[in-house]
Structure formats: C-alpha cells, structure tokens
C-alpha cells in the first residue's frame, strides 16, 4: 500500500503523480537517532517539511544554512 507523505510543519499532503510514487515537489527530510547523551535516549525522530515550511524554519536560524550550487542530485 502506498503511504501518504504529509508535511510535518503544516500537515499538507504532498503532491504525487497518480500512477507512481514519484513526488511532484521537493521536500526536506530529516532523520535523527538520538543517543545516550541526549534527553531523548535512543529514540529515532523523522520528519518531512515542504519547501514553504523549510523556508519558515531556516528563517528562524541565527546562522543560515551553508549553501552551494549543485550540478547533479
Ligand atoms: Zn509544510
């Protein structure tokens, strides 16, 4: 069964083509397994943000993300 992909920031269902699992928009994906020195002790966190929510997130950063041009993905 195909799993819905939902933006964790705004709860919006992400656009997919009808007959395949290809996403029609680019998203930010994060995954982190927290270790012993965290307060989250051995839990894995995973989330997706649409581009709009990603922009809102980084707007709150004190130091912006490193940015460079890529020629292929
Ligand atoms: Zn969003």
PDB file of the backbone (N, CA, C, O) and the ligand in Angstrom, with CONECT records:
HET     ZN  A 101       1
ATOM      1  N   UNK A   1       0.840  -1.203   0.000  1.00  0.00           N
ATOM      2  CA  UNK A   1       0.000   0.000   0.000  1.00  0.00           C
ATOM      3  C   UNK A   1       0.873   1.250   0.000  1.00  0.00           C
ATOM      4  O   UNK A   1       1.915   1.312   0.653  1.00  0.00           O
ATOM      5  N   UNK A   2       0.422   2.215  -0.736  1.00  0.00           N
ATOM      6  CA  UNK A   2       1.181   3.450  -0.820  1.00  0.00           C
ATOM      7  C   UNK A   2       0.962   4.296   0.433  1.00  0.00           C
ATOM      8  O   UNK A   2      -0.165   4.486   0.889  1.00  0.00           O
ATOM      9  N   UNK A   3       2.049   4.786   0.963  1.00  0.00           N
ATOM     10  CA  UNK A   3       1.980   5.587   2.171  1.00  0.00           C
ATOM     11  C   UNK A   3       1.825   7.058   1.804  1.00  0.00           C
ATOM     12  O   UNK A   3       2.519   7.559   0.919  1.00  0.00           O
ATOM     13  N   UNK A   4       0.915   7.746   2.485  1.00  0.00           N
ATOM     14  CA  UNK A   4       0.791   9.181   2.260  1.00  0.00           C
ATOM     15  C   UNK A   4       2.006   9.896   2.832  1.00  0.00           C
ATOM     16  O   UNK A   4       2.515   9.521   3.888  1.00  0.00           O
ATOM     17  N   UNK A   5       2.463  10.917   2.136  1.00  0.00           N
ATOM     18  CA  UNK A   5       3.526  11.736   2.709  1.00  0.00           C
ATOM     19  C   UNK A   5       2.930  13.077   3.077  1.00  0.00           C
ATOM     20  O   UNK A   5       2.352  13.777   2.245  1.00  0.00           O
ATOM     21  N   UNK A   6       3.085  13.412   4.341  1.00  0.00           N
ATOM     22  CA  UNK A   6       2.472  14.629   4.865  1.00  0.00           C
ATOM     23  C   UNK A   6       3.557  15.513   5.462  1.00  0.00           C
ATOM     24  O   UNK A   6       4.439  15.035   6.176  1.00  0.00           O
ATOM     25  N   UNK A   7       3.485  16.803   5.163  1.00  0.00           N
ATOM     26  CA  UNK A   7       4.439  17.750   5.740  1.00  0.00           C
ATOM     27  C   UNK A   7       4.179  17.860   7.237  1.00  0.00           C
ATOM     28  O   UNK A   7       3.056  18.139   7.656  1.00  0.00           O
ATOM     29  N   UNK A   8       5.215  17.641   8.043  1.00  0.00           N
ATOM     30  CA  UNK A   8       5.062  17.723   9.494  1.00  0.00           C
ATOM     31  C   UNK A   8       4.812  19.158   9.957  1.00  0.00           C
ATOM     32  O   UNK A   8       4.250  19.381  11.029  1.00  0.00           O
ATOM     33  N   UNK A   9       5.228  20.121   9.150  1.00  0.00           N
ATOM     34  CA  UNK A   9       5.076  21.512   9.553  1.00  0.00           C
ATOM     35  C   UNK A   9       3.645  22.015   9.426  1.00  0.00           C
ATOM     36  O   UNK A   9       3.114  22.614  10.362  1.00  0.00           O
ATOM     37  N   UNK A  10       3.016  21.778   8.280  1.00  0.00           N
ATOM     38  CA  UNK A  10       1.686  22.346   8.026  1.00  0.00           C
ATOM     39  C   UNK A  10       0.603  21.272   7.869  1.00  0.00           C
ATOM     40  O   UNK A  10      -0.579  21.603   7.775  1.00  0.00           O
ATOM     41  N   UNK A  11       0.985  20.006   7.840  1.00  0.00           N
ATOM     42  CA  UNK A  11       0.003  18.924   7.740  1.00  0.00           C
ATOM     43  C   UNK A  11      -0.541  18.711   6.344  1.00  0.00           C
ATOM     44  O   UNK A  11      -1.498  17.959   6.155  1.00  0.00           O
ATOM     45  N   UNK A  12       0.061  19.365   5.365  1.00  0.00           N
ATOM     46  CA  UNK A  12      -0.412  19.253   3.984  1.00  0.00           C
ATOM     47  C   UNK A  12       0.070  17.945   3.357  1.00  0.00           C
ATOM     48  O   UNK A  12       1.209  17.522   3.553  1.00  0.00           O
ATOM     49  N   UNK A  13      -0.841  17.313   2.591  1.00  0.00           N
ATOM     50  CA  UNK A  13      -0.480  16.109   1.850  1.00  0.00           C
ATOM     51  C   UNK A  13       0.387  16.515   0.664  1.00  0.00           C
ATOM     52  O   UNK A  13       0.014  17.405  -0.101  1.00  0.00           O
ATOM     53  N   UNK A  14       1.527  15.877   0.507  1.00  0.00           N
ATOM     54  CA  UNK A  14       2.434  16.269  -0.564  1.00  0.00           C
ATOM     55  C   UNK A  14       1.989  15.703  -1.900  1.00  0.00           C
ATOM     56  O   UNK A  14       1.442  14.603  -1.976  1.00  0.00           O
ATOM     57  N   UNK A  15       2.231  16.472  -2.951  1.00  0.00           N
ATOM     58  CA  UNK A  15       1.750  16.106  -4.285  1.00  0.00           C
ATOM     59  C   UNK A  15       2.542  14.941  -4.863  1.00  0.00           C
ATOM     60  O   UNK A  15       3.773  14.930  -4.862  1.00  0.00           O
ATOM     61  N   UNK A  16       1.788  13.961  -5.358  1.00  0.00           N
ATOM     62  CA  UNK A  16       2.390  12.800  -6.005  1.00  0.00           C
ATOM     63  C   UNK A  16       1.717  12.584  -7.334  1.00  0.00           C
ATOM     64  O   UNK A  16       0.545  12.919  -7.501  1.00  0.00           O
ATOM     65  N   UNK A  17       2.448  12.025  -8.290  1.00  0.00           N
ATOM     66  CA  UNK A  17       1.802  11.690  -9.553  1.00  0.00           C
ATOM     67  C   UNK A  17       0.839  10.534  -9.316  1.00  0.00           C
ATOM     68  O   UNK A  17       1.057   9.725  -8.414  1.00  0.00           O
ATOM     69  N   UNK A  18      -0.224  10.447 -10.114  1.00  0.00           N
ATOM     70  CA  UNK A  18      -1.311   9.489  -9.875  1.00  0.00           C
ATOM     71  C   UNK A  18      -0.906   8.031  -9.970  1.00  0.00           C
ATOM     72  O   UNK A  18      -1.362   7.205  -9.178  1.00  0.00           O
ATOM     73  N   UNK A  19      -0.057   7.709 -10.927  1.00  0.00           N
ATOM     74  CA  UNK A  19       0.231   6.292 -11.147  1.00  0.00           C
ATOM     75  C   UNK A  19       1.620   5.848 -10.701  1.00  0.00           C
ATOM     76  O   UNK A  19       2.092   4.773 -11.072  1.00  0.00           O
ATOM     77  N   UNK A  20       2.259   6.683  -9.907  1.00  0.00           N
ATOM     78  CA  UNK A  20       3.550   6.243  -9.376  1.00  0.00           C
ATOM     79  C   UNK A  20       3.801   6.909  -8.031  1.00  0.00           C
ATOM     80  O   UNK A  20       3.014   7.734  -7.568  1.00  0.00           O
ATOM     81  N   UNK A  21       4.888   6.540  -7.431  1.00  0.00           N
ATOM     82  CA  UNK A  21       5.210   7.098  -6.123  1.00  0.00           C
ATOM     83  C   UNK A  21       6.102   8.330  -6.223  1.00  0.00           C
ATOM     84  O   UNK A  21       6.660   8.794  -5.229  1.00  0.00           O
ATOM     85  N   UNK A  22       6.225   8.851  -7.447  1.00  0.00           N
ATOM     86  CA  UNK A  22       7.118   9.991  -7.623  1.00  0.00           C
ATOM     87  C   UNK A  22       6.504  11.250  -7.023  1.00  0.00           C
ATOM     88  O   UNK A  22       5.365  11.606  -7.322  1.00  0.00           O
ATOM     89  N   UNK A  23       7.272  11.908  -6.181  1.00  0.00           N
ATOM     90  CA  UNK A  23       6.813  13.162  -5.583  1.00  0.00           C
ATOM     91  C   UNK A  23       6.937  14.278  -6.608  1.00  0.00           C
ATOM     92  O   UNK A  23       7.948  14.386  -7.303  1.00  0.00           O
ATOM     93  N   UNK A  24       5.907  15.103  -6.696  1.00  0.00           N
ATOM     94  CA  UNK A  24       5.924  16.196  -7.668  1.00  0.00           C
ATOM     95  C   UNK A  24       6.419  17.493  -7.056  1.00  0.00           C
ATOM     96  O   UNK A  24       6.397  18.546  -7.694  1.00  0.00           O
ATOM     97  N   UNK A  25       6.864  17.404  -5.815  1.00  0.00           N
ATOM     98  CA  UNK A  25       7.503  18.573  -5.221  1.00  0.00           C
ATOM     99  C   UNK A  25       8.678  18.100  -4.395  1.00  0.00           C
ATOM    100  O   UNK A  25       8.721  16.954  -3.949  1.00  0.00           O
ATOM    101  N   UNK A  26       9.620  18.985  -4.199  1.00  0.00           N
ATOM    102  CA  UNK A  26      10.808  18.620  -3.448  1.00  0.00           C
ATOM    103  C   UNK A  26      10.578  18.919  -1.974  1.00  0.00           C
ATOM    104  O   UNK A  26       9.971  19.932  -1.628  1.00  0.00           O
ATOM    105  N   UNK A  27      11.056  18.051  -1.121  1.00  0.00           N
ATOM    106  CA  UNK A  27      10.825  18.224   0.315  1.00  0.00           C
ATOM    107  C   UNK A  27      12.133  18.088   1.089  1.00  0.00           C
ATOM    108  O   UNK A  27      13.117  17.539   0.592  1.00  0.00           O
ATOM    109  N   UNK A  28      12.119  18.586   2.281  1.00  0.00           N
ATOM    110  CA  UNK A  28      13.242  18.428   3.199  1.00  0.00           C
ATOM    111  C   UNK A  28      12.953  17.232   4.092  1.00  0.00           C
ATOM    112  O   UNK A  28      11.888  17.155   4.705  1.00  0.00           O
ATOM    113  N   UNK A  29      13.896  16.296   4.170  1.00  0.00           N
ATOM    114  CA  UNK A  29      13.705  15.121   5.025  1.00  0.00           C
ATOM    115  C   UNK A  29      14.792  15.077   6.074  1.00  0.00           C
ATOM    116  O   UNK A  29      15.970  15.252   5.764  1.00  0.00           O
ATOM    117  N   UNK A  30      14.404  14.847   7.302  1.00  0.00           N
ATOM    118  CA  UNK A  30      15.387  14.755   8.377  1.00  0.00           C
ATOM    119  C   UNK A  30      15.153  13.490   9.175  1.00  0.00           C
ATOM    120  O   UNK A  30      14.017  13.075   9.400  1.00  0.00           O
ATOM    121  N   UNK A  31      16.250  12.889   9.597  1.00  0.00           N
ATOM    122  CA  UNK A  31      16.157  11.711  10.446  1.00  0.00           C
ATOM    123  C   UNK A  31      17.293  11.773  11.449  1.00  0.00           C
ATOM    124  O   UNK A  31      18.439  12.056  11.100  1.00  0.00           O
ATOM    125  N   UNK A  32      16.957  11.506  12.691  1.00  0.00           N
ATOM    126  CA  UNK A  32      17.978  11.568  13.734  1.00  0.00           C
ATOM    127  C   UNK A  32      17.711  10.501  14.787  1.00  0.00           C
ATOM    128  O   UNK A  32      16.626  10.440  15.366  1.00  0.00           O
ATOM    129  N   UNK A  33      18.708   9.665  15.025  1.00  0.00           N
ATOM    130  CA  UNK A  33      18.622   8.706  16.124  1.00  0.00           C
ATOM    131  C   UNK A  33      19.369   9.314  17.304  1.00  0.00           C
ATOM    132  O   UNK A  33      20.593   9.445  17.279  1.00  0.00           O
ATOM    133  N   UNK A  34      18.625   9.678  18.326  1.00  0.00           N
ATOM    134  CA  UNK A  34      19.231  10.340  19.487  1.00  0.00           C
ATOM    135  C   UNK A  34      19.919   9.324  20.382  1.00  0.00           C
ATOM    136  O   UNK A  34      19.388   8.243  20.639  1.00  0.00           O
ATOM    137  N   UNK A  35      21.093   9.678  20.848  1.00  0.00           N
ATOM    138  CA  UNK A  35      21.908   8.736  21.621  1.00  0.00           C
ATOM    139  C   UNK A  35      21.861   8.972  23.124  1.00  0.00           C
ATOM    140  O   UNK A  35      21.006   9.693  23.639  1.00  0.00           O
ATOM    141  N   UNK A  36      22.802   8.344  23.804  1.00  0.00           N
ATOM    142  CA  UNK A  36      22.841   8.352  25.271  1.00  0.00           C
ATOM    143  C   UNK A  36      23.009   9.739  25.873  1.00  0.00           C
ATOM    144  O   UNK A  36      22.534   9.997  26.979  1.00  0.00           O
ATOM    145  N   UNK A  37      23.674  10.626  25.163  1.00  0.00           N
ATOM    146  CA  UNK A  37      23.958  11.934  25.756  1.00  0.00           C
ATOM    147  C   UNK A  37      22.854  12.949  25.500  1.00  0.00           C
ATOM    148  O   UNK A  37      23.015  14.136  25.783  1.00  0.00           O
ATOM    149  N   UNK A  38      21.746  12.484  24.971  1.00  0.00           N
ATOM    150  CA  UNK A  38      20.604  13.364  24.790  1.00  0.00           C
ATOM    151  C   UNK A  38      19.542  13.019  25.825  1.00  0.00           C
ATOM    152  O   UNK A  38      19.643  12.016  26.531  1.00  0.00           O
ATOM    153  N   UNK A  39      18.530  13.865  25.899  1.00  0.00           N
ATOM    154  CA  UNK A  39      17.426  13.577  26.816  1.00  0.00           C
ATOM    155  C   UNK A  39      16.374  12.717  26.131  1.00  0.00           C
ATOM    156  O   UNK A  39      15.359  12.360  26.728  1.00  0.00           O
ATOM    157  N   UNK A  40      16.635  12.390  24.864  1.00  0.00           N
ATOM    158  CA  UNK A  40      15.662  11.591  24.115  1.00  0.00           C
ATOM    159  C   UNK A  40      16.066  10.126  24.046  1.00  0.00           C
ATOM    160  O   UNK A  40      15.412   9.306  23.402  1.00  0.00           O
ATOM    161  N   UNK A  41      17.150   9.827  24.721  1.00  0.00           N
ATOM    162  CA  UNK A  41      17.649   8.478  24.911  1.00  0.00           C
ATOM    163  C   UNK A  41      17.179   7.408  23.920  1.00  0.00           C
ATOM    164  O   UNK A  41      16.152   6.761  24.121  1.00  0.00           O
ATOM    165  N   UNK A  42      17.936   7.245  22.877  1.00  0.00           N
ATOM    166  CA  UNK A  42      17.733   6.138  21.950  1.00  0.00           C
ATOM    167  C   UNK A  42      16.370   6.134  21.260  1.00  0.00           C
ATOM    168  O   UNK A  42      15.755   5.079  21.104  1.00  0.00           O
ATOM    169  N   UNK A  43      15.910   7.277  20.857  1.00  0.00           N
ATOM    170  CA  UNK A  43      14.709   7.295  20.033  1.00  0.00           C
ATOM    171  C   UNK A  43      15.067   7.909  18.688  1.00  0.00           C
ATOM    172  O   UNK A  43      15.946   8.765  18.591  1.00  0.00           O
ATOM    173  N   UNK A  44      14.366   7.452  17.653  1.00  0.00           N
ATOM    174  CA  UNK A  44      14.602   7.969  16.320  1.00  0.00           C
ATOM    175  C   UNK A  44      13.516   8.977  15.972  1.00  0.00           C
ATOM    176  O   UNK A  44      12.327   8.683  16.101  1.00  0.00           O
ATOM    177  N   UNK A  45      13.912  10.144  15.539  1.00  0.00           N
ATOM    178  CA  UNK A  45      12.972  11.173  15.093  1.00  0.00           C
ATOM    179  C   UNK A  45      13.087  11.319  13.584  1.00  0.00           C
ATOM    180  O   UNK A  45      14.184  11.296  13.026  1.00  0.00           O
ATOM    181  N   UNK A  46      11.949  11.469  12.939  1.00  0.00           N
ATOM    182  CA  UNK A  46      11.944  11.589  11.488  1.00  0.00           C
ATOM    183  C   UNK A  46      10.868  12.600  11.116  1.00  0.00           C
ATOM    184  O   UNK A  46       9.759  12.543  11.646  1.00  0.00           O
ATOM    185  N   UNK A  47      11.176  13.509  10.228  1.00  0.00           N
ATOM    186  CA  UNK A  47      10.126  14.406   9.758  1.00  0.00           C
ATOM    187  C   UNK A  47      10.408  14.916   8.352  1.00  0.00           C
ATOM    188  O   UNK A  47      11.537  14.890   7.861  1.00  0.00           O
ATOM    189  N   UNK A  48       9.328  15.382   7.725  1.00  0.00           N
ATOM    190  CA  UNK A  48       9.390  15.937   6.373  1.00  0.00           C
ATOM    191  C   UNK A  48       8.854  17.353   6.422  1.00  0.00           C
ATOM    192  O   UNK A  48       7.878  17.621   7.124  1.00  0.00           O
ATOM    193  N   UNK A  49       9.464  18.247   5.702  1.00  0.00           N
ATOM    194  CA  UNK A  49       8.935  19.609   5.587  1.00  0.00           C
ATOM    195  C   UNK A  49       8.794  19.969   4.116  1.00  0.00           C
ATOM    196  O   UNK A  49       9.684  19.686   3.315  1.00  0.00           O
ATOM    197  N   UNK A  50       7.675  20.595   3.760  1.00  0.00           N
ATOM    198  CA  UNK A  50       7.546  21.119   2.404  1.00  0.00           C
ATOM    199  C   UNK A  50       8.466  22.335   2.287  1.00  0.00           C
ATOM    200  O   UNK A  50       8.970  22.840   3.289  1.00  0.00           O
ATOM    201  N   UNK A  51       8.676  22.789   1.075  1.00  0.00           N
ATOM    202  CA  UNK A  51       9.639  23.874   0.877  1.00  0.00           C
ATOM    203  C   UNK A  51       9.251  25.136   1.653  1.00  0.00           C
ATOM    204  O   UNK A  51      10.104  25.847   2.182  1.00  0.00           O
ATOM    205  N   UNK A  52       7.947  25.391   1.704  1.00  0.00           N
ATOM    206  CA  UNK A  52       7.457  26.576   2.405  1.00  0.00           C
ATOM    207  C   UNK A  52       7.783  26.509   3.903  1.00  0.00           C
ATOM    208  O   UNK A  52       8.232  27.489   4.497  1.00  0.00           O
ATOM    209  N   UNK A  53       7.548  25.331   4.502  1.00  0.00           N
ATOM    210  CA  UNK A  53       7.827  25.152   5.926  1.00  0.00           C
ATOM    211  C   UNK A  53       9.328  25.150   6.199  1.00  0.00           C
ATOM    212  O   UNK A  53       9.780  25.617   7.244  1.00  0.00           O
ATOM    213  N   UNK A  54      10.087  24.623   5.255  1.00  0.00           N
ATOM    214  CA  UNK A  54      11.542  24.653   5.384  1.00  0.00           C
ATOM    215  C   UNK A  54      12.036  26.105   5.410  1.00  0.00           C
ATOM    216  O   UNK A  54      12.902  26.465   6.207  1.00  0.00           O
ATOM    217  N   UNK A  55      11.471  26.928   4.523  1.00  0.00           N
ATOM    218  CA  UNK A  55      11.860  28.337   4.490  1.00  0.00           C
ATOM    219  C   UNK A  55      11.535  29.032   5.805  1.00  0.00           C
ATOM    220  O   UNK A  55      12.302  29.864   6.288  1.00  0.00           O
ATOM    221  N   UNK A  56      10.369  28.675   6.385  1.00  0.00           N
ATOM    222  CA  UNK A  56       9.989  29.258   7.680  1.00  0.00           C
ATOM    223  C   UNK A  56      10.951  28.817   8.774  1.00  0.00           C
ATOM    224  O   UNK A  56      11.318  29.605   9.646  1.00  0.00           O
ATOM    225  N   UNK A  57      11.353  27.555   8.721  1.00  0.00           N
ATOM    226  CA  UNK A  57      12.275  27.016   9.726  1.00  0.00           C
ATOM    227  C   UNK A  57      13.610  27.748   9.685  1.00  0.00           C
ATOM    228  O   UNK A  57      14.100  28.213  10.714  1.00  0.00           O
ATOM    229  N   UNK A  58      14.195  27.848   8.498  1.00  0.00           N
ATOM    230  CA  UNK A  58      15.526  28.450   8.411  1.00  0.00           C
ATOM    231  C   UNK A  58      15.488  29.957   8.632  1.00  0.00           C
ATOM    232  O   UNK A  58      16.505  30.568   8.958  1.00  0.00           O
ATOM    233  N   UNK A  59      14.306  30.555   8.454  1.00  0.00           N
ATOM    234  CA  UNK A  59      14.172  31.987   8.741  1.00  0.00           C
ATOM    235  C   UNK A  59      14.405  32.257  10.223  1.00  0.00           C
ATOM    236  O   UNK A  59      14.767  33.371  10.601  1.00  0.00           O
ATOM    237  N   UNK A  60      14.200  31.248  11.063  1.00  0.00           N
ATOM    238  CA  UNK A  60      14.401  31.399  12.499  1.00  0.00           C
ATOM    239  C   UNK A  60      15.818  31.086  12.958  1.00  0.00           C
ATOM    240  O   UNK A  60      16.133  31.225  14.140  1.00  0.00           O
ATOM    241  N   UNK A  61      16.670  30.665  12.036  1.00  0.00           N
ATOM    242  CA  UNK A  61      18.053  30.342  12.390  1.00  0.00           C
ATOM    243  C   UNK A  61      18.855  31.611  12.678  1.00  0.00           C
ATOM    244  O   UNK A  61      18.637  32.643  12.044  1.00  0.00           O
ATOM    245  N   UNK A  62      19.777  31.534  13.631  1.00  0.00           N
ATOM    246  CA  UNK A  62      20.694  32.639  13.882  1.00  0.00           C
ATOM    247  C   UNK A  62      21.748  32.685  12.773  1.00  0.00           C
ATOM    248  O   UNK A  62      22.161  33.761  12.339  1.00  0.00           O
ATOM    249  N   UNK A  63      22.171  31.514  12.328  1.00  0.00           N
ATOM    250  CA  UNK A  63      23.152  31.393  11.241  1.00  0.00           C
ATOM    251  C   UNK A  63      22.485  30.613  10.117  1.00  0.00           C
ATOM    252  O   UNK A  63      22.032  29.490  10.341  1.00  0.00           O
ATOM    253  N   UNK A  64      22.413  31.170   8.930  1.00  0.00           N
ATOM    254  CA  UNK A  64      21.726  30.471   7.832  1.00  0.00           C
ATOM    255  C   UNK A  64      22.469  29.200   7.414  1.00  0.00           C
ATOM    256  O   UNK A  64      23.666  29.078   7.675  1.00  0.00           O
ATOM    257  N   UNK A  65      21.778  28.247   6.768  1.00  0.00           N
ATOM    258  CA  UNK A  65      22.452  27.030   6.318  1.00  0.00           C
ATOM    259  C   UNK A  65      23.516  27.339   5.275  1.00  0.00           C
ATOM    260  O   UNK A  65      23.408  28.323   4.544  1.00  0.00           O
ATOM    261  N   UNK A  66      24.534  26.507   5.208  1.00  0.00           N
ATOM    262  CA  UNK A  66      25.525  26.620   4.138  1.00  0.00           C
ATOM    263  C   UNK A  66      24.828  26.354   2.820  1.00  0.00           C
ATOM    264  O   UNK A  66      23.944  25.501   2.734  1.00  0.00           O
ATOM    265  N   UNK A  67      25.222  27.076   1.814  1.00  0.00           N
ATOM    266  CA  UNK A  67      24.554  26.958   0.533  1.00  0.00           C
ATOM    267  C   UNK A  67      25.591  26.905  -0.564  1.00  0.00           C
ATOM    268  O   UNK A  67      26.520  27.713  -0.581  1.00  0.00           O
ATOM    269  N   UNK A  68      25.446  25.970  -1.478  1.00  0.00           N
ATOM    270  CA  UNK A  68      26.325  25.948  -2.645  1.00  0.00           C
ATOM    271  C   UNK A  68      25.570  25.348  -3.815  1.00  0.00           C
ATOM    272  O   UNK A  68      24.603  24.608  -3.634  1.00  0.00           O
ATOM    273  N   UNK A  69      26.011  25.668  -4.987  1.00  0.00           N
ATOM    274  CA  UNK A  69      25.340  25.164  -6.185  1.00  0.00           C
ATOM    275  C   UNK A  69      25.673  23.708  -6.418  1.00  0.00           C
ATOM    276  O   UNK A  69      26.809  23.279  -6.217  1.00  0.00           O
ATOM    277  N   UNK A  70      24.659  22.935  -6.851  1.00  0.00           N
ATOM    278  CA  UNK A  70      24.920  21.545  -7.204  1.00  0.00           C
ATOM    279  C   UNK A  70      24.604  21.350  -8.683  1.00  0.00           C
ATOM    280  O   UNK A  70      23.649  21.925  -9.206  1.00  0.00           O
ATOM    281  N   UNK A  71      25.403  20.547  -9.337  1.00  0.00           N
ATOM    282  CA  UNK A  71      25.172  20.311 -10.757  1.00  0.00           C
ATOM    283  C   UNK A  71      24.383  19.042 -10.996  1.00  0.00           C
ATOM    284  O   UNK A  71      23.788  18.870 -12.059  1.00  0.00           O
ATOM    285  N   UNK A  72      24.372  18.136  -9.999  1.00  0.00           N
ATOM    286  CA  UNK A  72      23.513  16.965 -10.112  1.00  0.00           C
ATOM    287  C   UNK A  72      23.019  16.556  -8.733  1.00  0.00           C
ATOM    288  O   UNK A  72      23.641  16.879  -7.721  1.00  0.00           O
ATOM    289  N   UNK A  73      21.874  15.827  -8.698  1.00  0.00           N
ATOM    290  CA  UNK A  73      21.309  15.430  -7.415  1.00  0.00           C
ATOM    291  C   UNK A  73      21.503  13.935  -7.190  1.00  0.00           C
ATOM    292  O   UNK A  73      21.091  13.407  -6.158  1.00  0.00           O
TER     293      UNK A  73
HETATM  294 ZN    ZN A 101       4.516  22.362   5.062  1.00  0.00          ZN
END
